[in-house]
């Protein structure tokens, strides 16, 4: 069975959280990925933590990073259960003083490895991608060699300064306050994905993952790659 992609709730809300998505109906034993962008451009404090609740899923963080200090951070969560519930998901940032906007996107992937817990076997690796303040601005993600280059898929999302042109099949390209959200996926997956924004807006970034197909080899190897050698929790100076 080949991996297939479907979109669940995808939207945004202004002001401080918590935020509530539209009701969604995830399917059992499918990988659910939540991509988040928090924005505070012009003042405020980015969240130091974030939690998700809803759909009977234990949401597990894949990675997060502050890509622009005092402006934007990106987060990714995964989840999977045999019998999820129908309903909204609550996104609760912590440690935030005055968030300007939160954007979210929930995607589900069928035909994936269902081993491990909360989708751990389905997410083989994760890597951060970033793009400099150049025009046009190319956000680049470079994954390690895929465990199965024929059957495994790749997925990425990014914050950008304008609408993006993806290197693969686009899922989301939505405007927001200062930052735009773009998401794409590929099957067969590839080790390099890009999102090209026509307008530069500071340093931008996001995450890409490799999604393991059911019945393929290679164990899960979650990795984090911080842009420009930064460690977790560090950001760029403006």
C-alpha positions as CSV (number, residue, x, y, z in Angstrom):
1,X,0.0,0.0,0.0
2,X,1.5,3.3,-1.1
3,X,1.5,6.3,1.3
4,X,-1.3,8.7,0.7
5,X,-1.8,12.2,2.0
6,X,-4.9,14.0,3.2
7,X,-5.5,17.4,4.9
8,X,-7.4,17.8,8.1
9,X,-7.8,21.2,9.8
10,X,-5.7,24.1,8.6
11,X,-6.1,27.7,9.7
12,X,-4.8,30.6,11.9
13,X,-5.9,32.8,14.7
14,X,-4.6,36.1,16.0
15,X,-3.8,37.1,19.6
16,X,-2.6,35.0,22.5
17,X,-3.6,31.3,22.9
18,X,-4.9,28.8,23.5
19,X,-6.1,28.3,20.0
20,X,-8.8,25.8,18.8
21,X,-8.8,24.2,15.4
22,X,-11.9,23.3,13.4
23,X,-13.4,19.8,14.1
24,X,-11.5,17.1,12.2
25,X,-11.9,13.4,11.7
26,X,-8.5,11.6,11.7
27,X,-8.5,7.9,10.7
28,X,-7.1,5.2,12.9
29,X,-3.5,4.0,12.4
30,X,-2.6,6.9,10.2
31,X,0.3,9.3,10.9
32,X,-1.1,12.8,11.9
33,X,1.4,15.7,11.6
34,X,0.7,19.1,13.1
35,X,2.8,22.0,11.8
36,X,2.8,25.3,13.8
37,X,4.1,28.8,13.3
38,X,4.1,31.4,16.1
39,X,4.5,35.1,15.3
40,X,5.3,38.1,17.5
41,X,6.8,40.4,14.9
42,X,6.9,43.9,16.4
43,X,7.2,42.9,20.1
44,X,6.2,40.2,22.5
45,X,7.6,36.9,23.7
46,X,7.7,33.6,21.8
47,X,6.4,30.5,23.6
48,X,8.9,28.4,25.5
49,X,6.7,25.4,25.3
50,X,3.6,24.1,23.5
51,X,1.1,21.3,24.0
52,X,-1.7,19.9,21.9
53,X,-4.8,18.0,23.1
54,X,-7.7,16.5,21.2
55,X,-8.8,13.6,18.9
56,X,-7.9,11.1,21.7
57,X,-4.3,11.5,20.5
58,X,-1.1,11.8,22.6
59,X,0.6,14.6,20.6
60,X,4.4,14.2,20.7
61,X,6.8,17.0,19.6
62,X,9.1,16.2,16.7
63,X,11.1,19.4,16.8
64,X,10.9,23.1,17.3
65,X,13.2,26.1,16.9
66,X,13.2,29.9,17.0
67,X,14.3,30.9,13.5
68,X,14.1,34.7,14.0
69,X,14.7,35.9,17.5
70,X,11.8,38.0,18.7
71,X,9.7,37.3,15.7
72,X,8.9,33.7,14.7
73,X,9.2,30.0,15.8
74,X,8.2,26.8,14.1
75,X,7.0,23.6,15.8
76,X,6.1,20.1,14.6
77,X,4.1,17.4,16.4
78,X,3.1,13.8,15.5
79,X,0.4,11.4,16.7
80,X,-1.3,8.1,15.9
81,X,-3.9,6.0,17.6
82,X,-6.0,3.0,16.5
83,X,-9.3,4.7,17.1
84,X,-9.1,8.5,17.2
85,X,-12.0,10.7,18.2
86,X,-13.8,13.4,16.1
87,X,-13.4,16.9,17.3
88,X,-11.2,20.0,17.6
89,X,-7.6,20.2,18.7
90,X,-6.5,22.8,21.3
91,X,-3.1,24.3,20.8
92,X,-1.7,25.7,24.1
93,X,1.5,27.7,24.0
94,X,3.3,28.4,27.3
95,X,5.6,31.2,28.4
96,X,4.2,33.6,25.8
97,X,3.4,37.2,26.6
98,X,1.7,38.6,23.5
99,X,1.6,36.4,20.5
100,X,0.5,38.1,17.3
101,X,-0.6,35.0,15.4
102,X,-0.6,31.3,15.3
103,X,-0.9,29.3,12.1
104,X,-1.5,25.5,12.1
105,X,-1.8,22.7,9.6
106,X,-2.8,19.1,10.3
107,X,-2.0,16.4,7.7
108,X,-2.7,12.7,7.8
109,X,-0.7,10.0,6.0
110,X,-2.1,6.5,5.3
111,X,0.0,3.5,4.4
112,X,2.7,4.2,7.0
113,X,4.5,2.1,9.5
114,X,2.3,1.8,12.6
115,X,4.9,0.6,15.0
116,X,6.2,2.3,18.1
117,X,4.1,4.9,20.0
118,X,2.3,8.0,18.7
119,X,3.7,7.6,15.2
120,X,7.3,7.1,16.2
121,X,8.1,4.4,13.7
122,X,6.5,6.4,10.9
123,X,8.8,9.4,11.3
124,X,12.2,8.2,10.3
125,X,14.1,11.5,10.5
126,X,13.5,15.3,10.8
127,X,15.6,18.2,9.8
128,X,15.4,22.0,10.0
129,X,15.5,24.1,6.9
130,X,16.3,27.7,6.6
131,X,16.6,30.5,4.0
132,X,18.7,33.7,4.2
133,X,17.4,37.2,3.9
134,X,17.9,37.2,0.1
135,X,15.6,37.9,-2.8
136,X,14.2,35.5,-4.0
137,X,14.4,33.6,-0.7
138,X,15.0,29.9,-1.0
139,X,14.3,27.8,2.1
140,X,16.2,24.5,1.7
141,X,15.8,21.2,3.6
142,X,18.5,18.5,3.2
143,X,17.6,15.1,4.6
144,X,19.9,12.2,5.1
145,X,19.7,9.2,2.6
146,X,16.1,7.8,2.8
147,X,15.6,4.4,4.2
148,X,13.5,3.5,1.2
149,X,13.9,5.9,-1.7
150,X,11.0,4.3,-3.6
151,X,8.3,3.9,-1.0
152,X,9.0,6.4,1.7
153,X,7.6,9.9,1.5
154,X,8.9,13.3,2.5
155,X,6.9,16.3,4.0
156,X,8.0,19.8,4.8
157,X,6.5,23.1,6.0
158,X,7.9,26.6,6.2
159,X,7.3,30.1,7.3
160,X,8.1,32.6,4.6
161,X,7.8,36.3,3.7
162,X,5.5,35.8,0.8
163,X,3.7,33.0,-1.1
164,X,6.1,30.2,-2.0
165,X,6.9,28.0,-5.0
166,X,7.5,24.5,-3.8
167,X,9.8,21.9,-5.3
168,X,7.2,19.2,-4.9
169,X,3.4,18.8,-4.5
170,X,2.0,21.8,-2.6
171,X,-0.6,21.3,0.2
172,X,-0.8,24.7,1.8
173,X,0.2,28.3,0.8
174,X,-1.5,30.7,3.1
175,X,-0.8,34.3,4.0
176,X,-0.6,35.6,7.6
177,X,0.4,38.6,9.6
178,X,4.0,39.1,8.4
179,X,4.6,35.4,7.9
180,X,3.2,33.0,5.3
181,X,2.8,29.2,5.8
182,X,3.7,26.8,3.1
183,X,3.6,22.9,3.1
184,X,4.4,20.3,0.6
185,X,5.0,16.5,0.2
186,X,6.7,14.1,-2.2
187,X,6.3,10.4,-3.1
188,X,8.7,8.9,-3.8
189,X,10.4,11.1,-1.2
190,X,13.6,13.0,-1.9
191,X,16.5,14.1,0.2
192,X,16.3,17.8,-0.9
193,X,13.2,20.0,-0.7
194,X,12.9,23.7,-1.3
195,X,10.3,26.5,-0.9
196,X,11.1,29.7,-2.8
197,X,9.5,32.9,-1.7
198,X,9.4,35.8,-4.1
199,X,9.9,38.3,-1.3
200,X,12.6,38.1,1.3
201,X,11.6,38.8,4.9
202,X,14.4,38.1,7.4
203,X,15.7,34.6,7.8
204,X,12.9,32.0,7.3
205,X,12.7,28.3,8.1
206,X,10.7,25.2,8.9
207,X,11.0,21.4,9.1
208,X,11.1,18.4,6.8
209,X,10.5,14.7,7.7
210,X,10.9,11.3,6.1
211,X,7.8,9.2,6.4
212,X,8.2,5.4,6.5
213,X,5.9,3.3,4.4
214,X,4.4,0.1,5.9
215,X,6.4,-3.0,5.3
216,X,9.7,-1.2,4.6
217,X,13.0,-1.5,6.4
218,X,15.1,0.8,8.6
219,X,14.3,1.8,12.1
220,X,13.2,5.2,13.2
221,X,16.0,7.8,13.5
222,X,14.6,11.1,14.6
223,X,17.2,13.9,14.2
224,X,17.3,17.6,14.8
225,X,19.3,20.0,12.7
226,X,19.5,23.5,13.9
227,X,19.9,26.2,11.2
228,X,23.4,27.7,10.9
229,X,24.7,25.5,13.8
230,X,22.4,26.9,16.4
231,X,21.3,24.7,19.3
232,X,17.8,24.3,20.6
233,X,16.2,27.4,22.0
234,X,18.6,29.8,20.2
235,X,17.6,32.1,17.5
236,X,19.0,34.6,15.0
237,X,19.8,38.1,15.9
238,X,18.0,40.7,13.9
